[in-house]
């Protein structure tokens, strides 16, 4: 079984590998802290939505039972 060299994909094409090249080489702590704050803000928002949804379902259930 012969495979032509043109058909073989390199690791870059196969796995979407991108070399570091021109990107920042150092991590910025302020960026990481800002990402953590944003993530916490989103988590709080989703938790509030879930809690309010569950509460409304319970209230509707009790209203239906009381009729």
Helices and strands as residue ranges (DSSP letters): H 11-15, H 29-66
